[in-house]
């Protein structure tokens, strides 16, 4: 397994995909999203696969997608729950992994129109539960936590500044 240029993790709605795409454009390298890889391999959208096959099957497919993505010279955006499996955490900890985070109000505003099965019918309480469950794992696998509030340019600048300091 090679080492990706950098990997982005964080809760749903923190901007992982958007930020990773912009960084790949600025650096002139590839971009991969583990959710896109999963959707391609299972033949349906991730949200549908999660609902029909369950979280355990999705997490297994997600780990395979992460390993595939890391074989490319790319900026890799992950799904928010990738840190829930020990195998993924072990892989992520060996990468230049950056954790995007911002306040719950901002996250909820960003995901308002999205199909987010794990946030369910009560997104505020579901988000609080996900944060409580995953925060330590994000910390464990990441080089640094990046403030994901503000404009896209501001967040990208923060990630690139920190990336210059980190070698793994």
N, C-alpha and C positions, 0 to 999 in steps of 0.2 A: 504494500500500500504506500503510495506517495503521500505527500503532505499538500493539502489544498492551500491556496494563497491565504485564505482565512475563512472561518466558519462563523455564522451568526446564529445565536440561540436567543430565546426569550418567550414570554407569554404570547398568546394570540393577540394580535392588534398592536404590537410594539413596533411594527414596520420592518420586520426581518427581510421579507422579499423585496420591498421597495428600496430599502437601503442597500441590500446586496446588489441589486441590479444597477443602481447608480454608481456604486463603487467599482463594479466590473467595467462599466462604461468609462469611468475616469482613469482606471488603470490599464484599460485595453486588454483585459483578459476575459475568460469565459465566466458565465454565470450558470449555476445549477440550483434548483430548488428540490429538496427531497420529496415534497408533496407532488411535484410534477413527475418525478421519476416513479413514485408509487402509482400515481394515476395511470401512467403509461403502461406500467407492468401489469396492473390488475384490470385495465380496460374500462375504468369508470372513474368519476370524480372521487376524491378522497372522502368527502363528507358522505357520499352514498356508500362507499366501501365500509366506512366506520359503522354506519347504521345497519348495514346488512350482514357484515361478517364479524363485527365486534372489535373492541379495542385491542385484544390480544393479537388477533390476526393482523390488524393494521400495524401494530408496533413491530411485529416481526418483519413485515414488508418494509417498514420505515428503516429498520436497521440495515437491511440489505441495500436500500437506496442510499443511505449514508455512506456505506462502504464503497458503493459504485461511484458516488459523487467525488469521493476523496481521491480517486484515481485520475482525476482531471486537474489541470492547472486552472483553477476556477475559484470564484467567490461562491460559497455554498450557503444558502438559506435553508434552515431546517424548520420542521413543524414544531410548534410550541411544546409538545409533550415528548419530544425525542429523548429528553433526559430521564424519563421514567424507567427506562430499562438499563440494567447494569452494563450490558454489552455496549450500548450506545455511549454511556457515560465514559467507559474505558477508552473508547475510540476518540471521543471528543476531547478528553483530557490530554491526548497526545498531539492535538492540533493547536493552531492559533485561533482559539475560539473566543468570541466576543459576545457578551450578554447585553442585549438591549432591554432597557426597562424604563417605564414611566408610570405615572399615577393611574389608578384604576379609572377615574373619570375620563381621562384622555383615551385610554384603551377602549372603554365602552363606547365612546363617541366614534372611534375609528371602526369598530366592528358592528355598528348598528345595523347595517344593511347586509352583512355577510352571512354565509351559511356556516355557522360554527356549532356543530352538534354537541361538543363538550361543554358549551356555555348554556345550552338548554333554554328552558322557559324563564329561568331566573338568572340572567347573566351576571348581575352584581354579586350575588352570593356564590355562584359557580366560579367566577373569577377570583374571589377571595379564597375559595377552597383550593383552586389550582395554584395560586400564589403560595399559600401556606405549604402545600405539598411539594412544590417544585423549587422554591427559592434556594434552598440549600444545595440542590443538585446543580442549578445554574452556577452558583458560586463555585462549586467543586470543579466543574469542567472548564471554567472560563479564566482567561488571563486577566480580564478586567470587566467591570460593569459600566456600560455607557448610558448616559442619560439620553433617552430616546424622545424626549419632549422637544418641541420647537419645530423649526422647518426641516425639510429633508436635507438641504444644504448644511445646516448646522449639525445634524446628526452624522452625516457622512464625514464632515470635517473632524468631528470628535473621534470617530472610529479610525480614520486615517492617521490622525495625530497619535493615537494610542498604538496603532499597528506598527508605527515606526520604532516604538520602544520595545516591542515584544518579538522574541525569537523562541521557537519551540522546536 
